[in-house]
Amino acid sequence: MNTRRILICTLQWATSATLAVSGYIHAQLWGEEYRSLPVIGLLFLFQASVSLAFAVLLLIGTPPLAVRVGAAGVAAGALVGFVASRTVGLFGFTEHGLQPAPQALLSLLAETATLLLLSVWQATLIAHQRAAGPPARTHEWRPPATRTPSS
């Protein structure tokens, strides 16, 4: 196994792990604290489910770009929700600082790590494609030229 393949495999597993951690934290918070909140509870449950689903999808072969972008969207969405809940509020719900502790900090770290790992993974894939060179050209079929009688 070459170095590039080891790097990509490591990035794949690490990204999946950080996304799974975020999903686990959201599931734990939903079960312990947020289940009874009308909209927020559902958002925590949705975040947990989607994070865990993408964590699994990232491990299946080489996931397509759409899966990697979806995983980034999940992590970014969690970060946006975190910031919104501490600034302008989210559906009437507000929190302060890094509460609940330690989940808030761990969630921030996991989601930020997910985005960083996905960025490095994508950059590695692009670099590999560029190093491989342009795709082989195939002969382009053209219909035979037709002659028109000149008058």
ABEGO torsion letter per residue (X at the ends): XBAAAAAAAAAAAAAAAAAAAAAAAAAAAAAAAAAABAAAAAAAAAAAAAAAAAAAAAABEBBBAAAAAAAAAAAAAAAAAAAAAABAEBGGBBBBEAOBOAAAAAAAAAAAAAAAAAAAAAAAAAAAAAAAEBBBBBBBBBBBBBBBBBX
